[in-house]
Amino acid sequence: MKVEIYSSRLCGFCTRAKMLLQSKGVAYLELDVDRDSALRAEMMKRSGRRTVPQIFFDDQSIGGCDDLYALERSGQLDELLAKNSNE
């Protein structure tokens, strides 16, 4: 599964989201939007949101940190990761 996370260096929510992904053993591509306005514009076009982090699994928007943790609390994150690792 391809996991991408648009983030910013000083963003605590970005750090929390990356820590959760790391704890699950998920490799991800981090896209730092701090100094790249084109990358930030790409993020906003893909997600429809302006805030970081924005997380994508196989080009599907998962949302931000709160959305990722909501998936974790409901057990859906493990299901989503397991489903995609079997494909």
Residue, then its C-alpha position, 0 to 999 in steps of 0.5 A: m500500500k502506498v501511504e503519503i502524508y503531507s506535513s509540516r516540521l513544526c506540526g504536533f498533529c503531524t508528529r502524532a500521525k507519523m508516530l501512529l503509522q510508525s507504531k503500526g510498521v507502516a512505511y510512508l512518504e512524507l511530503d513537507v509543505d513548509r517551503d513548497s507552495a506547489l506541494r501545498a496546492e497539490m495537497m489542497k487539490r487532492s484533499g480539499r483541505r488546507t491543514v496538515p497533516q493530510i494522509f492518503f492510502d493508495d491515493q484515497s484521502i484518509g483525512g488528518c490526524d484526528d481522522l487517523y486516530a478515529l480509525e484507530r479507536s474504531g479498529q478500522l485502521d488495522e482492518l484497512l491496513a490488513k486488507n491492503s497488505n493482502e492485495 
